[in-house]
Amino acid sequence: MADVTRYDNFIDGQWVASNRYEPNINPSDLSDVIGDYAQADAGQVQAAIDAARRAFPAWSTFGIQARADALEQVGLEILARRDELGTLLAREEGKTLPEAIAEVVRAGNIFKFFAGECLRQAGETLPSVRPGVSVEITREPLGVVGLITPWNFPIAIPAWKIAPALAYGNCVVIKPAELVPGCVWAIAEIISRAGFPAGVFNLVMGHGKEVGEAIVGSRQVDAVSFTGSVGVGRGIAQACVARGTKVQLEMGGKNPQIVLDDADLDVAVELCTQSAFYSTGQRCTASSRIIVTDGIYDRFVAAMTARVGRIKVGSALAPGVDVGPVVSAAQLEQDLRYIALGKQEGARLACGGERASGATEGYYLAPTLFVDSTADMRISREEIFGPVANVVRVRDYEAALAMANDTEFGLSAGICTTSLKYANHFKRHAQAGMVMVNLPTAGVDYHVPFGGRKGSSYGPREQGRYAQEFYTTVKTTYIG
Ligand code: NAD
């Protein structure tokens, strides 16, 4: 058997070996081990937090040009290595190579964007209500931020937390998802050569129970930014709020995609297919809830069933594949449980419903479409997070809007219509952080705010200039 490379944690500017390593396995080919990744213990997490604390005074007042140059260098190297890093991402997470390369490009552009933000940190000066006094409003970094990320965007989500954290002068301790440590390790390696002082950026890999809880439980961590599931997020929020630590959560979704009678049928089928099945349906902005009005329902279901049947499932790295494998055995089991539940609940299985085979042994699942389902079924209400979608028939736009909003989540919501009246009404009344008109619910820009409402998000938005709301604190100074 070929030797497997070991990848260490990065603490205080040094690569630090661990007592324990876990394999990172390719979900398209279970015989392919990408590497063995260090599992940090509590002592290493503490060492990373201590290093970040020591580095903070100098980094928070570091020259903005040097800070911008370092971030720019990270972004440019990520972009230059897009094919190599895209291959790593496709191998460890299972999205197809073109999707993976696009995610790497997004990550590179995020670092470049926040390099620019280093030079655009403006304050305000106002006259005071007291004669002879003026007021200055400025932003300052928070200190040490703990970043905890999920497996479904192994490079973009870490990038959209690391880059603003560093740009606004904070020091970072990051824990990537245990299923996909490779991409964040690659970012750490790039950062280690990009001119950041030791301790400004620290990587501790491992499981949530050990490493995640040690970060969240530390009094020396000033803020925590988390993306992941609702259950874990709520627990993190409780721990942070209990000791007054700033916290930001991006969590699940059950994003509605409405198709109205007046929609262009081909556009509707294509964007619903994109929303529901691409990236194996493993996007927090995916739509697994397609709400279709009566007049177009039968035509839509026939065309969508045919389209989903043509999706090519296979290895993430194979050319011509539309949809890669599910990320892990546990996620595959969850998807199959929901498929069984959908059948039990009385939804009609139009397509898929079983495991698919590939050229190698992997977690392949046939894209699964339920139709004639109802709004109260669990498959219509709960996040499945796989290539499983269902279609619900409604009377008209008003019923579609009510159903779209009848959820505990509120991340992304889409409508497919040629009516300006309905598009405008939906834009205003959809209870979601992001609204899509004639576009898939998934697929967002990197320079504008990202986030949701209700159970999907907690705290300020991520990305774009709005990221400063979380990564800085406001100071008001009175000058007499
Ligand atoms: P998860 O909650 O299982 O894990 C997320 C991260 O939290 C991982 O790094 C994990 O190790 C860590 N973690 C687990 N338990 C922890 C604990 N007790 N304390 C501290 N950290 C802990 O989520 P996942 O399965 O990796 O990701 C899928 C979920 O992420 C889905 O619900 C999806 O909707 C959500 N997601 C949301 C967004 C968004 O922006 N809204 C984006 C991507 C994914």
Residues whose N, C-alpha, C, O or C-beta is under 5 A from the ligand:
A	BS01	NAD	I148 T149 P150 W151 N152 K175 P176 A177 E178 G206 H207 G208 K209 G212 E213 T227 G228 S229 V230 V232 E250 M251 G252 G253 C284 S456
